[in-house]
């Protein structure tokens, strides 16, 4: 057994004493540094923290030099006998203001040290964004918000309405329970909404309806499925905001004259929806007949509507007008005759001829009548069918027009004083809902909706000419696939410059593929805001995951240590393999798990230096609380 000498014992006593003094000195600072460290992590301002630590160090040194006894004042509060410390320092232990100043000053230094150490540790730790999101989905906060989403939305909605600012569109709450809003101007770059039956698509659209009405914007809602429930829901919001809603429907009396606005070319384009056939030859003949009749009606100033058009599809009615459209032409006729009587030779030795002049008035077709007689009849006289060539080969025009006018919907296409007028609706900032029962009028829905779309095209042109880009108009095209075609997509795209804020909604992307193989790609390619709801098709889920894009994340191969059922996972870089990979911003599984009332929203038109990341939102119900 080795006996320690006095020198070694002295060293050990010195070390223990130094350790004891260090603990005595550092203990008060540790107590105050913990809350300061927590605040530093919350606000994450390392530069400010460093500055405060330097200042704190100076105050601590100055305070200790001036009143070292005050530094140990905290020990007077401990439930122990600390007389030995009084004897050691030679001062009474008093907790004073100076004590607190020194503690807080020194705690700033200690907390900054903790902050640096924690940052170094965090930097060595590899964090996966995907893992963080998975942990959030398992957290109590996530499940609490999901369970109380309706209550939270109703409370938030009530506050939004009570404040009455309406400067942003309130759509609902996020999975974190925070309000989710966007600028209405983003919809000027078009909004595409997809959700299967029962997914909450109509309720989602009502959020934009309420915003438009609250801000006194004109609104047009075209519904391809003919839902009476949707009409009632929109009507409820209109009543709440004291706005008049015009309803063009098979259940209402509002009339619409699709031939009211536009020149002959525009009207011809509209009526093409009625008369086009599978044969390009007969379609072109039908189009020619439509155009010349519209030009005829305009030239004679007749009321331009479908009933007038149908009347002049009968060639004899046109001929009757043309025959009676005459002008008088005066003809001066010279009549020279020889007179032989008993007075001959009294005045002249030669035979005398006496000339007489008569005025004759004849009627002939006016230049207007000649022009239209030639365009409608004359230029076809050499054909096999003769002058009735257009009428004989365009029988589908007469059939389709009379089919529409003789149907239960025929009375809706009369020209009346208080009929539907999109220009007036825009100027007066009114609202319109268009809906027909698709189970009964399936063959007419496309034609009627396309009439209206082409009238919207005319409205776009009018608003452009009158520079109304800064006067928003909300246009909602629900069940878009029912009446969509390439021309409608062009209309929607061009409407942005006229202040149109468009929402295009459908149940499936595949519905647009049925209309045209390129329609879905064109709609998605020209849209900058998306809302994806509940869907079941795997290929569409994959499509949306790709549309939303990817981000750089860490893919880790983690090593484990220890034996038995409890393994310790090592997340440090030097304990496993870490590589960067591209991962979906929103995984296909998350899209597949969306349920009614949930929408994944992504906004490429949002203002700011950084893109707004896709987020799942629990959509509010605007009908609650009205």
Secondary structure, DSSP 4 states (H G I P E B T S, - for coil): -PPPPHHHHHHHHHHHHHHHHHHHHHHHHHHHHHHHHHHHHHH--HHHHHHHHHHHHHHHHHHHHH-HHHHTGGGGGSSS--HHHHHHHSS-----HHHHHHHHHHHHHHHHHHHHHHHHHHHHB---HHHHHHHHHTSHHHHHHHHTHHHHHHHHHHHHHHH----SEEEEEETTS-EEEE-GGGGGG-EEEE--TTSSHHHHHHHHHHHHHHTT-EEEEEESS--HHHHHHHHHHHHHTT--EEEEETTS---B-TTSSS-HHHHHHHHHHHH--S-HHHHHHHHHHHHHHHHHHHHTT---SHHHHHHTTSHHHHHHHHHH-EEEEEEEEEEEEE--STTTTSS-SSPPEEEEEEEEEEEEE-HHHHHHHHHHTGGGTTSSSGGGHHHHH-HHHHHHHHHHHTSTTGGGGS--TTSB-HHHHHHHT-EEEEE--TTT-HHHHHHHHHHHHHHHHHHHHHHHHTT-TTS-EEEEEETGGGT--HHHHHHHHHGGGGTEEEEEEES-HHHHHHH-TTHHHHHHHT-SEEEE-----HHHHHHHHHHH-EEEEEEEEE-EESSSS--EEP-BGGGEEEEEEEEESS-HHHHHT--TTEEEEEESS--SSSPEEEEEEEE--TTTT-
